[in-house]
Amino acid sequence: MRNWQKTLRPASFSGVSFFVDYDELTAGKRLAFHEVAGGRQTVVEELGLSTSVYDVTLYLLGDASDAQALALQAVMLAPGPGFLMLPMDGAMMATAQGFRRTRAKDRFGYVAFDATFIPAVNDGGAVLSLGDVTATVAAGIAAAASQFARFF
């Protein structure tokens, strides 16, 4: 039997780690339906892939969760795609489309985000080079550092 805890990857975006509570992939094909008057069959024309979307409910936990939340916000708002690592789907370049951050009283040290990521490549089997990973992590660290600098 598979030991899921040992096989799942640690989640992160542009070098900022987080935990995943829930993730959902929406993907598919763009289709055109051609219906002929009086006909009994519909001709389906494939127009390519629709844009894939990852909706992720993620959270930060611990004494530094407030600082981690600022760093995560900074990298999600940085221009261009970042390096997204999801526990089951693995690594990909993706652009953070938007996010919603939530905090609640009596849950100090817990910061949750609902985030939407759009993969840079819309087909399966995309592989990142070491150069892609290095450049993305460096960009994420620089963005987070500039965001932190505003507070000191």
C-alpha positions in Angstrom: 0.0 0.0 0.0 1.3 3.5 -0.9 2.5 5.7 1.9 1.0 9.0 0.7 2.8 11.1 3.4 6.2 10.1 2.0 5.3 10.5 -1.7 3.7 13.9 -1.7 5.9 16.9 -2.6 6.1 20.0 -0.4 4.0 22.8 -1.9 5.4 26.2 -2.8 5.1 29.1 -5.2 8.3 31.0 -6.2 10.1 29.7 -3.2 7.4 30.4 -0.6 6.3 27.2 1.1 2.7 26.5 2.1 0.4 23.6 2.9 -2.4 22.5 0.6 -5.9 21.8 2.0 -7.6 21.4 -1.4 -6.7 21.8 -5.0 -8.9 21.5 -8.1 -7.9 21.4 -11.8 -10.4 22.6 -14.4 -9.4 21.7 -18.0 -10.9 20.6 -21.2 -11.4 21.3 -24.9 -13.0 24.2 -26.7 -15.7 22.8 -29.0 -17.9 24.1 -31.7 -21.2 22.4 -32.4 -22.5 22.4 -35.9 -26.2 21.6 -36.1 -27.8 21.3 -39.6 -31.4 22.3 -40.0 -33.4 19.1 -40.3 -30.4 17.0 -39.4 -30.2 14.4 -36.7 -26.4 14.5 -36.1 -24.3 17.2 -34.6 -20.8 17.7 -36.0 -18.4 18.5 -33.2 -15.3 20.5 -34.2 -12.4 20.7 -31.8 -10.9 24.1 -31.5 -8.0 23.3 -29.2 -7.6 23.1 -25.5 -9.4 25.5 -23.1 -7.2 27.3 -20.6 -6.4 25.1 -17.6 -7.0 26.5 -14.2 -5.8 25.4 -10.8 -7.9 26.5 -7.8 -5.9 25.9 -4.6 -6.9 26.3 -1.0 -3.7 26.7 0.9 -2.6 27.7 4.3 0.3 28.9 6.4 0.8 27.8 9.9 3.1 28.8 12.7 4.8 31.7 14.4 6.0 33.2 11.1 2.8 32.7 9.2 2.2 36.5 9.0 5.6 37.1 7.4 5.1 34.1 5.1 1.7 35.5 4.1 3.3 38.8 3.1 6.0 36.9 1.1 3.3 34.8 -0.6 1.3 37.9 -1.5 4.4 39.5 -3.0 5.3 36.6 -5.2 1.7 36.1 -6.4 1.5 39.8 -7.3 5.0 39.8 -9.0 4.9 40.1 -12.8 5.1 37.0 -14.9 4.8 33.3 -14.1 6.4 31.7 -11.0 7.5 28.2 -10.1 4.4 26.3 -8.6 4.9 23.0 -6.9 1.8 21.1 -5.9 1.9 17.9 -3.8 0.4 15.6 -6.3 0.8 17.4 -9.7 4.4 18.4 -9.3 6.2 21.4 -10.7 5.1 23.8 -13.3 5.5 27.4 -14.3 2.2 29.2 -13.6 0.8 32.7 -13.2 -1.2 33.6 -10.1 -4.4 35.0 -11.4 -5.8 36.1 -8.1 -6.2 35.2 -4.5 -8.3 35.7 -1.4 -6.6 35.7 2.0 -8.6 34.9 5.1 -7.8 35.0 8.8 -10.1 34.3 11.7 -10.1 35.3 15.4 -9.1 32.5 17.7 -6.9 31.0 14.9 -3.7 32.9 15.5 -0.8 31.6 13.4 -3.2 30.2 10.7 -3.5 32.2 7.5 -5.5 30.7 4.6 -5.6 31.6 0.9 -7.8 30.7 -2.0 -5.6 31.2 -5.1 -6.1 30.6 -8.8 -3.1 29.6 -10.9 -2.9 29.5 -14.7 -0.2 27.1 -16.0 2.3 28.6 -18.5 2.0 25.5 -20.7 -1.5 24.2 -21.3 -0.6 20.6 -22.2 0.5 17.7 -20.2 4.1 16.5 -20.1 5.8 19.9 -19.8 9.2 19.6 -18.2 11.1 22.5 -16.6 14.9 22.9 -17.0 17.1 23.6 -14.1 17.6 27.1 -15.5 13.9 27.7 -15.4 13.7 26.6 -11.8 16.7 28.7 -10.7 15.5 31.9 -12.4 12.1 31.6 -11.0 13.2 30.9 -7.4 15.7 33.9 -7.7 12.8 36.2 -9.0 10.6 35.0 -6.1 13.2 35.7 -3.5 13.9 39.2 -4.9 10.1 40.0 -5.0 9.7 38.8 -1.4 12.8 40.7 -0.2 11.6 44.0 -1.8 8.2 43.5 -0.1 9.8 42.9 3.3 12.0 46.0 2.9 8.9 48.2 2.9 8.2 47.2 6.5 11.7 48.0 7.9 
